Amino acid sequence: MLTHEGIWNAIDQLARRNDLSTSGLARLAGLDPTTFNRSKRFSREGKPRWPSTESIAKILSVTNTPFTEFAALADPQ
């Protein structure tokens, strides 16, 4: 099952695998460098914020990562 924590962990791992920070990964994908900042993962009220499918698609594209691999990172069983 894909969870909020799992998705964010997968993004973090994808950045590390490509020798990038999350800001660097966002820039490489043409996104705002703050897109994946830890401070943006929850609202001020503590409600989880999920990355958009468009943002995920862009980072998968620029890193040549299949979605199945990303999903495995997000839900390691």
mmCIF file of the N, C-alpha and C atoms, coordinates in Angstrom:
data_MODEL
# 
_entry.id   MODEL 
# 
loop_
_atom_site.group_PDB 
_atom_site.id 
_atom_site.type_symbol 
_atom_site.label_atom_id 
_atom_site.label_alt_id 
_atom_site.label_comp_id 
_atom_site.label_asym_id 
_atom_site.label_entity_id 
_atom_site.label_seq_id 
_atom_site.pdbx_PDB_ins_code 
_atom_site.Cartn_x 
_atom_site.Cartn_y 
_atom_site.Cartn_z 
_atom_site.occupancy 
_atom_site.B_iso_or_equiv 
_atom_site.pdbx_formal_charge 
_atom_site.auth_seq_id 
_atom_site.auth_comp_id 
_atom_site.auth_asym_id 
_atom_site.auth_atom_id 
_atom_site.pdbx_PDB_model_num 
ATOM 1   N N  . MET A 1 1  ? 0.846  -1.177 0.000   1.00 0.00 ? 1  MET A N  1 
ATOM 2   C CA . MET A 1 1  ? 0.000  0.000  0.000   1.00 0.00 ? 1  MET A CA 1 
ATOM 3   C C  . MET A 1 1  ? 0.894  1.243  0.000   1.00 0.00 ? 1  MET A C  1 
ATOM 4   N N  . LEU A 1 2  ? 0.532  2.195  -0.803  1.00 0.00 ? 2  LEU A N  1 
ATOM 5   C CA . LEU A 1 2  ? 1.282  3.447  -0.842  1.00 0.00 ? 2  LEU A CA 1 
ATOM 6   C C  . LEU A 1 2  ? 0.787  4.368  0.274   1.00 0.00 ? 2  LEU A C  1 
ATOM 7   N N  . THR A 1 3  ? 1.720  4.812  1.087   1.00 0.00 ? 3  THR A N  1 
ATOM 8   C CA . THR A 1 3  ? 1.387  5.705  2.189   1.00 0.00 ? 3  THR A CA 1 
ATOM 9   C C  . THR A 1 3  ? 2.082  7.043  1.991   1.00 0.00 ? 3  THR A C  1 
ATOM 10  N N  . HIS A 1 4  ? 1.637  8.025  2.740   1.00 0.00 ? 4  HIS A N  1 
ATOM 11  C CA . HIS A 1 4  ? 2.255  9.345  2.710   1.00 0.00 ? 4  HIS A CA 1 
ATOM 12  C C  . HIS A 1 4  ? 3.752  9.233  3.020   1.00 0.00 ? 4  HIS A C  1 
ATOM 13  N N  . GLU A 1 5  ? 4.064  8.557  4.098   1.00 0.00 ? 5  GLU A N  1 
ATOM 14  C CA . GLU A 1 5  ? 5.468  8.397  4.494   1.00 0.00 ? 5  GLU A CA 1 
ATOM 15  C C  . GLU A 1 5  ? 6.261  7.627  3.438   1.00 0.00 ? 5  GLU A C  1 
ATOM 16  N N  . GLY A 1 6  ? 5.657  6.591  2.895   1.00 0.00 ? 6  GLY A N  1 
ATOM 17  C CA . GLY A 1 6  ? 6.330  5.786  1.890   1.00 0.00 ? 6  GLY A CA 1 
ATOM 18  C C  . GLY A 1 6  ? 6.650  6.561  0.619   1.00 0.00 ? 6  GLY A C  1 
ATOM 19  N N  . ILE A 1 7  ? 5.703  7.346  0.156   1.00 0.00 ? 7  ILE A N  1 
ATOM 20  C CA . ILE A 1 7  ? 5.924  8.163  -1.051  1.00 0.00 ? 7  ILE A CA 1 
ATOM 21  C C  . ILE A 1 7  ? 7.075  9.134  -0.828  1.00 0.00 ? 7  ILE A C  1 
ATOM 22  N N  . TRP A 1 8  ? 7.055  9.825  0.304   1.00 0.00 ? 8  TRP A N  1 
ATOM 23  C CA . TRP A 1 8  ? 8.123  10.787 0.588   1.00 0.00 ? 8  TRP A CA 1 
ATOM 24  C C  . TRP A 1 8  ? 9.465  10.087 0.769   1.00 0.00 ? 8  TRP A C  1 
ATOM 25  N N  . ASN A 1 9  ? 9.471  8.922  1.395   1.00 0.00 ? 9  ASN A N  1 
ATOM 26  C CA . ASN A 1 9  ? 10.718 8.165  1.525   1.00 0.00 ? 9  ASN A CA 1 
ATOM 27  C C  . ASN A 1 9  ? 11.247 7.753  0.155   1.00 0.00 ? 9  ASN A C  1 
ATOM 28  N N  . ALA A 1 10 ? 10.352 7.375  -0.745  1.00 0.00 ? 10 ALA A N  1 
ATOM 29  C CA . ALA A 1 10 ? 10.766 6.991  -2.094  1.00 0.00 ? 10 ALA A CA 1 
ATOM 30  C C  . ALA A 1 10 ? 11.382 8.181  -2.825  1.00 0.00 ? 10 ALA A C  1 
ATOM 31  N N  . ILE A 1 11 ? 10.817 9.351  -2.666  1.00 0.00 ? 11 ILE A N  1 
ATOM 32  C CA . ILE A 1 11 ? 11.383 10.562 -3.289  1.00 0.00 ? 11 ILE A CA 1 
ATOM 33  C C  . ILE A 1 11 ? 12.774 10.826 -2.725  1.00 0.00 ? 11 ILE A C  1 
ATOM 34  N N  . ASP A 1 12 ? 12.909 10.725 -1.413  1.00 0.00 ? 12 ASP A N  1 
ATOM 35  C CA . ASP A 1 12 ? 14.219 10.926 -0.782  1.00 0.00 ? 12 ASP A CA 1 
ATOM 36  C C  . ASP A 1 12 ? 15.243 9.917  -1.309  1.00 0.00 ? 12 ASP A C  1 
ATOM 37  N N  . GLN A 1 13 ? 14.845 8.657  -1.413  1.00 0.00 ? 13 GLN A N  1 
ATOM 38  C CA . GLN A 1 13 ? 15.744 7.615  -1.909  1.00 0.00 ? 13 GLN A CA 1 
ATOM 39  C C  . GLN A 1 13 ? 16.113 7.834  -3.371  1.00 0.00 ? 13 GLN A C  1 
ATOM 40  N N  . LEU A 1 14 ? 15.141 8.258  -4.159  1.00 0.00 ? 14 LEU A N  1 
ATOM 41  C CA . LEU A 1 14 ? 15.401 8.525  -5.573  1.00 0.00 ? 14 LEU A CA 1 
ATOM 42  C C  . LEU A 1 14 ? 16.430 9.643  -5.723  1.00 0.00 ? 14 LEU A C  1 
ATOM 43  N N  . ALA A 1 15 ? 16.312 10.663 -4.905  1.00 0.00 ? 15 ALA A N  1 
ATOM 44  C CA . ALA A 1 15 ? 17.290 11.755 -4.939  1.00 0.00 ? 15 ALA A CA 1 
ATOM 45  C C  . ALA A 1 15 ? 18.684 11.223 -4.582  1.00 0.00 ? 15 ALA A C  1 
ATOM 46  N N  . ARG A 1 16 ? 18.778 10.472 -3.484  1.00 0.00 ? 16 ARG A N  1 
ATOM 47  C CA . ARG A 1 16 ? 20.077 9.934  -3.056  1.00 0.00 ? 16 ARG A CA 1 
ATOM 48  C C  . ARG A 1 16 ? 20.679 9.011  -4.108  1.00 0.00 ? 16 ARG A C  1 
ATOM 49  N N  . ARG A 1 17 ? 19.866 8.163  -4.712  1.00 0.00 ? 17 ARG A N  1 
ATOM 50  C CA . ARG A 1 17 ? 20.357 7.237  -5.740  1.00 0.00 ? 17 ARG A CA 1 
ATOM 51  C C  . ARG A 1 17 ? 20.962 7.965  -6.928  1.00 0.00 ? 17 ARG A C  1 
ATOM 52  N N  . ASN A 1 18 ? 20.529 9.199  -7.120  1.00 0.00 ? 18 ASN A N  1 
ATOM 53  C CA . ASN A 1 18 ? 21.022 9.997  -8.245  1.00 0.00 ? 18 ASN A CA 1 
ATOM 54  C C  . ASN A 1 18 ? 21.993 11.075 -7.793  1.00 0.00 ? 18 ASN A C  1 
ATOM 55  N N  . ASP A 1 19 ? 22.520 10.898 -6.578  1.00 0.00 ? 19 ASP A N  1 
ATOM 56  C CA . ASP A 1 19 ? 23.498 11.835 -6.002  1.00 0.00 ? 19 ASP A CA 1 
ATOM 57  C C  . ASP A 1 19 ? 22.991 13.269 -6.004  1.00 0.00 ? 19 ASP A C  1 
ATOM 58  N N  . LEU A 1 20 ? 21.723 13.425 -5.615  1.00 0.00 ? 20 LEU A N  1 
ATOM 59  C CA . LEU A 1 20 ? 21.088 14.741 -5.579  1.00 0.00 ? 20 LEU A CA 1 
ATOM 60  C C  . LEU A 1 20 ? 20.429 14.967 -4.226  1.00 0.00 ? 20 LEU A C  1 
ATOM 61  N N  . SER A 1 21 ? 20.257 16.221 -3.903  1.00 0.00 ? 21 SER A N  1 
ATOM 62  C CA . SER A 1 21 ? 19.376 16.577 -2.792  1.00 0.00 ? 21 SER A CA 1 
ATOM 63  C C  . SER A 1 21 ? 17.955 16.563 -3.346  1.00 0.00 ? 21 SER A C  1 
ATOM 64  N N  . THR A 1 22 ? 16.969 16.651 -2.487  1.00 0.00 ? 22 THR A N  1 
ATOM 65  C CA . THR A 1 22 ? 15.601 16.723 -3.010  1.00 0.00 ? 22 THR A CA 1 
ATOM 66  C C  . THR A 1 22 ? 15.403 18.010 -3.793  1.00 0.00 ? 22 THR A C  1 
ATOM 67  N N  . SER A 1 23 ? 16.092 19.077 -3.393  1.00 0.00 ? 23 SER A N  1 
ATOM 68  C CA . SER A 1 23 ? 16.016 20.330 -4.158  1.00 0.00 ? 23 SER A CA 1 
ATOM 69  C C  . SER A 1 23 ? 16.630 20.160 -5.539  1.00 0.00 ? 23 SER A C  1 
ATOM 70  N N  . GLY A 1 24 ? 17.760 19.470 -5.595  1.00 0.00 ? 24 GLY A N  1 
ATOM 71  C CA . GLY A 1 24 ? 18.417 19.217 -6.875  1.00 0.00 ? 24 GLY A CA 1 
ATOM 72  C C  . GLY A 1 24 ? 17.560 18.349 -7.783  1.00 0.00 ? 24 GLY A C  1 
ATOM 73  N N  . LEU A 1 25 ? 16.906 17.366 -7.192  1.00 0.00 ? 25 LEU A N  1 
ATOM 74  C CA . LEU A 1 25 ? 16.009 16.506 -7.961  1.00 0.00 ? 25 LEU A CA 1 
ATOM 75  C C  . LEU A 1 25 ? 14.856 17.319 -8.536  1.00 0.00 ? 25 LEU A C  1 
ATOM 76  N N  . ALA A 1 26 ? 14.286 18.185 -7.725  1.00 0.00 ? 26 ALA A N  1 
ATOM 77  C CA . ALA A 1 26 ? 13.183 19.035 -8.192  1.00 0.00 ? 26 ALA A CA 1 
ATOM 78  C C  . ALA A 1 26 ? 13.654 19.933 -9.348  1.00 0.00 ? 26 ALA A C  1 
ATOM 79  N N  . ARG A 1 27 ? 14.811 20.554 -9.171  1.00 0.00 ? 27 ARG A N  1 
ATOM 80  C CA . ARG A 1 27 ? 15.338 21.435 -10.236 1.00 0.00 ? 27 ARG A CA 1 
ATOM 81  C C  . ARG A 1 27 ? 15.571 20.653 -11.524 1.00 0.00 ? 27 ARG A C  1 
ATOM 82  N N  . LEU A 1 28 ? 16.172 19.469 -11.400 1.00 0.00 ? 28 LEU A N  1 
ATOM 83  C CA . LEU A 1 28 ? 16.439 18.634 -12.575 1.00 0.00 ? 28 LEU A CA 1 
ATOM 84  C C  . LEU A 1 28 ? 15.153 18.336 -13.332 1.00 0.00 ? 28 LEU A C  1 
ATOM 85  N N  . ALA A 1 29 ? 14.057 18.170 -12.593 1.00 0.00 ? 29 ALA A N  1 
ATOM 86  C CA . ALA A 1 29 ? 12.763 17.853 -13.200 1.00 0.00 ? 29 ALA A CA 1 
ATOM 87  C C  . ALA A 1 29 ? 12.006 19.097 -13.656 1.00 0.00 ? 29 ALA A C  1 
ATOM 88  N N  . GLY A 1 30 ? 12.610 20.273 -13.505 1.00 0.00 ? 30 GLY A N  1 
ATOM 89  C CA . GLY A 1 30 ? 11.954 21.503 -13.935 1.00 0.00 ? 30 GLY A CA 1 
ATOM 90  C C  . GLY A 1 30 ? 10.930 22.015 -12.932 1.00 0.00 ? 30 GLY A C  1 
ATOM 91  N N  . LEU A 1 31 ? 11.054 21.568 -11.692 1.00 0.00 ? 31 LEU A N  1 
ATOM 92  C CA . LEU A 1 31 ? 10.125 21.990 -10.640 1.00 0.00 ? 31 LEU A CA 1 
ATOM 93  C C  . LEU A 1 31 ? 10.778 23.040 -9.747  1.00 0.00 ? 31 LEU A C  1 
ATOM 94  N N  . ASP A 1 32 ? 9.967  23.708 -8.973  1.00 0.00 ? 32 ASP A N  1 
ATOM 95  C CA . ASP A 1 32 ? 10.489 24.641 -7.981  1.00 0.00 ? 32 ASP A CA 1 
ATOM 96  C C  . ASP A 1 32 ? 11.398 23.866 -7.037  1.00 0.00 ? 32 ASP A C  1 
ATOM 97  N N  . PRO A 1 33 ? 12.560 24.412 -6.697  1.00 0.00 ? 33 PRO A N  1 
ATOM 98  C CA . PRO A 1 33 ? 13.493 23.684 -5.831  1.00 0.00 ? 33 PRO A CA 1 
ATOM 99  C C  . PRO A 1 33 ? 12.934 23.321 -4.459  1.00 0.00 ? 33 PRO A C  1 
ATOM 100 N N  . THR A 1 34 ? 11.889 23.993 -4.030  1.00 0.00 ? 34 THR A N  1 
ATOM 101 C CA . THR A 1 34 ? 11.316 23.713 -2.707  1.00 0.00 ? 34 THR A CA 1 
ATOM 102 C C  . THR A 1 34 ? 10.195 22.673 -2.751  1.00 0.00 ? 34 THR A C  1 
ATOM 103 N N  . THR A 1 35 ? 9.902  22.154 -3.923  1.00 0.00 ? 35 THR A N  1 
ATOM 104 C CA . THR A 1 35 ? 8.780  21.225 -4.101  1.00 0.00 ? 35 THR A CA 1 
ATOM 105 C C  . THR A 1 35 ? 8.801  20.069 -3.113  1.00 0.00 ? 35 THR A C  1 
ATOM 106 N N  . PHE A 1 36 ? 9.979  19.513 -2.864  1.00 0.00 ? 36 PHE A N  1 
ATOM 107 C CA . PHE A 1 36 ? 10.074 18.318 -2.026  1.00 0.00 ? 36 PHE A CA 1 
ATOM 108 C C  . PHE A 1 36 ? 10.668 18.589 -0.642  1.00 0.00 ? 36 PHE A C  1 
ATOM 109 N N  . ASN A 1 37 ? 10.711 19.856 -0.239  1.00 0.00 ? 37 ASN A N  1 
ATOM 110 C CA . ASN A 1 37 ? 11.247 20.191 1.087   1.00 0.00 ? 37 ASN A CA 1 
ATOM 111 C C  . ASN A 1 37 ? 10.456 19.498 2.188   1.00 0.00 ? 37 ASN A C  1 
ATOM 112 N N  . ARG A 1 38 ? 11.161 19.098 3.219   1.00 0.00 ? 38 ARG A N  1 
ATOM 113 C CA . ARG A 1 38 ? 10.498 18.464 4.369   1.00 0.00 ? 38 ARG A CA 1 
ATOM 114 C C  . ARG A 1 38 ? 9.444  19.374 4.982   1.00 0.00 ? 38 ARG A C  1 
ATOM 115 N N  . SER A 1 39 ? 9.679  20.665 4.958   1.00 0.00 ? 39 SER A N  1 
ATOM 116 C CA . SER A 1 39 ? 8.728  21.613 5.555   1.00 0.00 ? 39 SER A CA 1 
ATOM 117 C C  . SER A 1 39 ? 7.400  21.665 4.803   1.00 0.00 ? 39 SER A C  1 
ATOM 118 N N  . LYS A 1 40 ? 7.368  21.142 3.595   1.00 0.00 ? 40 LYS A N  1 
ATOM 119 C CA . LYS A 1 40 ? 6.142  21.172 2.788   1.00 0.00 ? 40 LYS A CA 1 
ATOM 120 C C  . LYS A 1 40 ? 5.363  19.856 2.831   1.00 0.00 ? 40 LYS A C  1 
ATOM 121 N N  . ARG A 1 41 ? 5.813  18.930 3.621   1.00 0.00 ? 41 ARG A N  1 
ATOM 122 C CA . ARG A 1 41 ? 5.194  17.604 3.640   1.00 0.00 ? 41 ARG A CA 1 
ATOM 123 C C  . ARG A 1 41 ? 3.971  17.530 4.542   1.00 0.00 ? 41 ARG A C  1 
ATOM 124 N N  . PHE A 1 42 ? 3.823  18.518 5.388   1.00 0.00 ? 42 PHE A N  1 
ATOM 125 C CA . PHE A 1 42 ? 2.646  18.625 6.262   1.00 0.00 ? 42 PHE A CA 1 
ATOM 126 C C  . PHE A 1 42 ? 2.219  20.082 6.304   1.00 0.00 ? 42 PHE A C  1 
ATOM 127 N N  . SER A 1 43 ? 0.924  20.315 6.413   1.00 0.00 ? 43 SER A N  1 
ATOM 128 C CA . SER A 1 43 ? 0.422  21.684 6.553   1.00 0.00 ? 43 SER A CA 1 
ATOM 129 C C  . SER A 1 43 ? 0.716  22.169 7.974   1.00 0.00 ? 43 SER A C  1 
ATOM 130 N N  . ARG A 1 44 ? 0.489  23.425 8.216   1.00 0.00 ? 44 ARG A N  1 
ATOM 131 C CA . ARG A 1 44 ? 0.694  23.968 9.568   1.00 0.00 ? 44 ARG A CA 1 
ATOM 132 C C  . ARG A 1 44 ? -0.202 23.285 10.591  1.00 0.00 ? 44 ARG A C  1 
ATOM 133 N N  . GLU A 1 45 ? -1.318 22.789 10.118  1.00 0.00 ? 45 GLU A N  1 
ATOM 134 C CA . GLU A 1 45 ? -2.264 22.097 10.997  1.00 0.00 ? 45 GLU A CA 1 
ATOM 135 C C  . GLU A 1 45 ? -1.892 20.621 11.177  1.00 0.00 ? 45 GLU A C  1 
ATOM 136 N N  . GLY A 1 46 ? -0.831 20.190 10.510  1.00 0.00 ? 46 GLY A N  1 
ATOM 137 C CA . GLY A 1 46 ? -0.385 18.810 10.625  1.00 0.00 ? 46 GLY A CA 1 
ATOM 138 C C  . GLY A 1 46 ? -1.001 17.858 9.620   1.00 0.00 ? 46 GLY A C  1 
ATOM 139 N N  . LYS A 1 47 ? -1.783 18.399 8.691   1.00 0.00 ? 47 LYS A N  1 
ATOM 140 C CA . LYS A 1 47 ? -2.401 17.551 7.665   1.00 0.00 ? 47 LYS A CA 1 
ATOM 141 C C  . LYS A 1 47 ? -1.348 17.163 6.619   1.00 0.00 ? 47 LYS A C  1 
ATOM 142 N N  . PRO A 1 48 ? -1.273 15.884 6.272   1.00 0.00 ? 48 PRO A N  1 
ATOM 143 C CA . PRO A 1 48 ? -0.285 15.452 5.276   1.00 0.00 ? 48 PRO A CA 1 
ATOM 144 C C  . PRO A 1 48 ? -0.521 16.120 3.916   1.00 0.00 ? 48 PRO A C  1 
ATOM 145 N N  . ARG A 1 49 ? 0.563  16.546 3.302   1.00 0.00 ? 49 ARG A N  1 
ATOM 146 C CA . ARG A 1 49 ? 0.529  17.050 1.928   1.00 0.00 ? 49 ARG A CA 1 
ATOM 147 C C  . ARG A 1 49 ? 1.211  16.002 1.064   1.00 0.00 ? 49 ARG A C  1 
ATOM 148 N N  . TRP A 1 50 ? 0.536  15.634 0.002   1.00 0.00 ? 50 TRP A N  1 
ATOM 149 C CA . TRP A 1 50 ? 1.054  14.619 -0.912  1.00 0.00 ? 50 TRP A CA 1 
ATOM 150 C C  . TRP A 1 50 ? 1.654  15.298 -2.143  1.00 0.00 ? 50 TRP A C  1 
ATOM 151 N N  . PRO A 1 51 ? 2.727  14.757 -2.678  1.00 0.00 ? 51 PRO A N  1 
ATOM 152 C CA . PRO A 1 51 ? 3.260  15.305 -3.933  1.00 0.00 ? 51 PRO A CA 1 
ATOM 153 C C  . PRO A 1 51 ? 2.274  15.004 -5.069  1.00 0.00 ? 51 PRO A C  1 
ATOM 154 N N  . SER A 1 52 ? 2.258  15.857 -6.055  1.00 0.00 ? 52 SER A N  1 
ATOM 155 C CA . SER A 1 52 ? 1.335  15.629 -7.172  1.00 0.00 ? 52 SER A CA 1 
ATOM 156 C C  . SER A 1 52 ? 1.840  14.497 -8.055  1.00 0.00 ? 52 SER A C  1 
ATOM 157 N N  . THR A 1 53 ? 0.914  13.875 -8.751  1.00 0.00 ? 53 THR A N  1 
ATOM 158 C CA . THR A 1 53 ? 1.304  12.818 -9.685  1.00 0.00 ? 53 THR A CA 1 
ATOM 159 C C  . THR A 1 53 ? 2.161  13.410 -10.810 1.00 0.00 ? 53 THR A C  1 
ATOM 160 N N  . GLU A 1 54 ? 1.909  14.657 -11.164 1.00 0.00 ? 54 GLU A N  1 
ATOM 161 C CA . GLU A 1 54 ? 2.722  15.306 -12.190 1.00 0.00 ? 54 GLU A CA 1 
ATOM 162 C C  . GLU A 1 54 ? 4.173  15.450 -11.724 1.00 0.00 ? 54 GLU A C  1 
ATOM 163 N N  . SER A 1 55 ? 4.369  15.852 -10.474 1.00 0.00 ? 55 SER A N  1 
ATOM 164 C CA . SER A 1 55 ? 5.731  15.987 -9.937  1.00 0.00 ? 55 SER A CA 1 
ATOM 165 C C  . SER A 1 55 ? 6.435  14.634 -9.903  1.00 0.00 ? 55 SER A C  1 
ATOM 166 N N  . ILE A 1 56 ? 5.712  13.617 -9.489  1.00 0.00 ? 56 ILE A N  1 
ATOM 167 C CA . ILE A 1 56 ? 6.302  12.273 -9.454  1.00 0.00 ? 56 ILE A CA 1 
ATOM 168 C C  . ILE A 1 56 ? 6.654  11.818 -10.870 1.00 0.00 ? 56 ILE A C  1 
ATOM 169 N N  . ALA A 1 57 ? 5.754  12.034 -11.810 1.00 0.00 ? 57 ALA A N  1 
ATOM 170 C CA . ALA A 1 57 ? 6.023  11.646 -13.198 1.00 0.00 ? 57 ALA A CA 1 
ATOM 171 C C  . ALA A 1 57 ? 7.263  12.349 -13.736 1.00 0.00 ? 57 ALA A C  1 
ATOM 172 N N  . LYS A 1 58 ? 7.442  13.602 -13.401 1.00 0.00 ? 58 LYS A N  1 
ATOM 173 C CA . LYS A 1 58 ? 8.610  14.353 -13.889 1.00 0.00 ? 58 LYS A CA 1 
ATOM 174 C C  . LYS A 1 58 ? 9.908  13.815 -13.308 1.00 0.00 ? 58 LYS A C  1 
ATOM 175 N N  . ILE A 1 59 ? 9.928  13.494 -12.014 1.00 0.00 ? 59 ILE A N  1 
ATOM 176 C CA . ILE A 1 59 ? 11.183 12.989 -11.439 1.00 0.00 ? 59 ILE A CA 1 
ATOM 177 C C  . ILE A 1 59 ? 11.486 11.573 -11.935 1.00 0.00 ? 59 ILE A C  1 
ATOM 178 N N  . LEU A 1 60 ? 10.450 10.797 -12.192 1.00 0.00 ? 60 LEU A N  1 
ATOM 179 C CA . LEU A 1 60 ? 10.676 9.467  -12.748 1.00 0.00 ? 60 LEU A CA 1 
ATOM 180 C C  . LEU A 1 60 ? 11.249 9.575  -14.159 1.00 0.00 ? 60 LEU A C  1 
ATOM 181 N N  . SER A 1 61 ? 10.747 10.524 -14.913 1.00 0.00 ? 61 SER A N  1 
ATOM 182 C CA . SER A 1 61 ? 11.219 10.713 -16.278 1.00 0.00 ? 61 SER A CA 1 
ATOM 183 C C  . SER A 1 61 ? 12.694 11.135 -16.319 1.00 0.00 ? 61 SER A C  1 
ATOM 184 N N  . VAL A 1 62 ? 13.058 12.134 -15.532 1.00 0.00 ? 62 VAL A N  1 
ATOM 185 C CA . VAL A 1 62 ? 14.435 12.641 -15.596 1.00 0.00 ? 62 VAL A CA 1 
ATOM 186 C C  . VAL A 1 62 ? 15.451 11.692 -14.988 1.00 0.00 ? 62 VAL A C  1 
ATOM 187 N N  . THR A 1 63 ? 14.984 10.768 -14.144 1.00 0.00 ? 63 THR A N  1 
ATOM 188 C CA . THR A 1 63 ? 15.901 9.788  -13.559 1.00 0.00 ? 63 THR A CA 1 
ATOM 189 C C  . THR A 1 63 ? 15.799 8.424  -14.243 1.00 0.00 ? 63 THR A C  1 
ATOM 190 N N  . ASN A 1 64 ? 14.959 8.349  -15.271 1.00 0.00 ? 64 ASN A N  1 
ATOM 191 C CA . ASN A 1 64 ? 14.744 7.087  -15.999 1.00 0.00 ? 64 ASN A CA 1 
ATOM 192 C C  . ASN A 1 64 ? 14.372 5.944  -15.048 1.00 0.00 ? 64 ASN A C  1 
ATOM 193 N N  . THR A 1 65 ? 13.464 6.258  -14.141 1.00 0.00 ? 65 THR A N  1 
ATOM 194 C CA . THR A 1 65 ? 13.023 5.285  -13.148 1.00 0.00 ? 65 THR A CA 1 
ATOM 195 C C  . THR A 1 65 ? 11.614 4.806  -13.493 1.00 0.00 ? 65 THR A C  1 
ATOM 196 N N  . PRO A 1 66 ? 11.423 3.515  -13.679 1.00 0.00 ? 66 PRO A N  1 
ATOM 197 C CA . PRO A 1 66 ? 10.075 3.000  -13.925 1.00 0.00 ? 66 PRO A CA 1 
ATOM 198 C C  . PRO A 1 66 ? 9.195  3.195  -12.682 1.00 0.00 ? 66 PRO A C  1 
ATOM 199 N N  . PHE A 1 67 ? 7.917  3.382  -12.906 1.00 0.00 ? 67 PHE A N  1 
ATOM 200 C CA . PHE A 1 67 ? 7.008  3.561  -11.769 1.00 0.00 ? 67 PHE A CA 1 
ATOM 201 C C  . PHE A 1 67 ? 7.046  2.348  -10.845 1.00 0.00 ? 67 PHE A C  1 
ATOM 202 N N  . THR A 1 68 ? 7.187  1.173  -11.412 1.00 0.00 ? 68 THR A N  1 
ATOM 203 C CA . THR A 1 68 ? 7.213  -0.029 -10.572 1.00 0.00 ? 68 THR A CA 1 
ATOM 204 C C  . THR A 1 68 ? 8.380  0.007  -9.587  1.00 0.00 ? 68 THR A C  1 
ATOM 205 N N  . GLU A 1 69 ? 9.496  0.546  -10.014 1.00 0.00 ? 69 GLU A N  1 
ATOM 206 C CA . GLU A 1 69 ? 10.655 0.676  -9.119  1.00 0.00 ? 69 GLU A CA 1 
ATOM 207 C C  . GLU A 1 69 ? 10.371 1.712  -8.028  1.00 0.00 ? 69 GLU A C  1 
ATOM 208 N N  . PHE A 1 70 ? 9.760  2.821  -8.424  1.00 0.00 ? 70 PHE A N  1 
ATOM 209 C CA . PHE A 1 70 ? 9.393  3.853  -7.445  1.00 0.00 ? 70 PHE A CA 1 
ATOM 210 C C  . PHE A 1 70 ? 8.405  3.285  -6.432  1.00 0.00 ? 70 PHE A C  1 
ATOM 211 N N  . ALA A 1 71 ? 7.422  2.540  -6.908  1.00 0.00 ? 71 ALA A N  1 
ATOM 212 C CA . ALA A 1 71 ? 6.432  1.943  -6.009  1.00 0.00 ? 71 ALA A CA 1 
ATOM 213 C C  . ALA A 1 71 ? 7.096  0.974  -5.042  1.00 0.00 ? 71 ALA A C  1 
ATOM 214 N N  . ALA A 1 72 ? 8.087  0.239  -5.509  1.00 0.00 ? 72 ALA A N  1 
ATOM 215 C CA . ALA A 1 72 ? 8.811  -0.684 -4.623  1.00 0.00 ? 72 ALA A CA 1 
ATOM 216 C C  . ALA A 1 72 ? 9.577  0.080  -3.550  1.00 0.00 ? 72 ALA A C  1 
ATOM 217 N N  . LEU A 1 73 ? 10.107 1.241  -3.903  1.00 0.00 ? 73 LEU A N  1 
ATOM 218 C CA . LEU A 1 73 ? 10.780 2.077  -2.902  1.00 0.00 ? 73 LEU A CA 1 
ATOM 219 C C  . LEU A 1 73 ? 9.781  2.601  -1.884  1.00 0.00 ? 73 LEU A C  1 
ATOM 220 N N  . ALA A 1 74 ? 8.593  2.923  -2.356  1.00 0.00 ? 74 ALA A N  1 
ATOM 221 C CA . ALA A 1 74 ? 7.561  3.488  -1.479  1.00 0.00 ? 74 ALA A CA 1 
ATOM 222 C C  . ALA A 1 74 ? 6.924  2.445  -0.586  1.00 0.00 ? 74 ALA A C  1 
ATOM 223 N N  . ASP A 1 75 ? 6.947  1.196  -1.024  1.00 0.00 ? 75 ASP A N  1 
ATOM 224 C CA . ASP A 1 75 ? 6.291  0.129  -0.265  1.00 0.00 ? 75 ASP A CA 1 
ATOM 225 C C  . ASP A 1 75 ? 7.166  -1.116 -0.240  1.00 0.00 ? 75 ASP A C  1 
ATOM 226 N N  . PRO A 1 76 ? 8.324  -1.015 0.435   1.00 0.00 ? 76 PRO A N  1 
ATOM 227 C CA . PRO A 1 76 ? 9.206  -2.182 0.483   1.00 0.00 ? 76 PRO A CA 1 
ATOM 228 C C  . PRO A 1 76 ? 8.614  -3.267 1.379   1.00 0.00 ? 76 PRO A C  1 
ATOM 229 N N  . GLN A 1 77 ? 8.426  -4.431 0.826   1.00 0.00 ? 77 GLN A N  1 
ATOM 230 C CA . GLN A 1 77 ? 7.804  -5.506 1.623   1.00 0.00 ? 77 GLN A CA 1 
ATOM 231 C C  . GLN A 1 77 ? 8.726  -6.647 1.838   1.00 0.00 ? 77 GLN A C  1 
# 
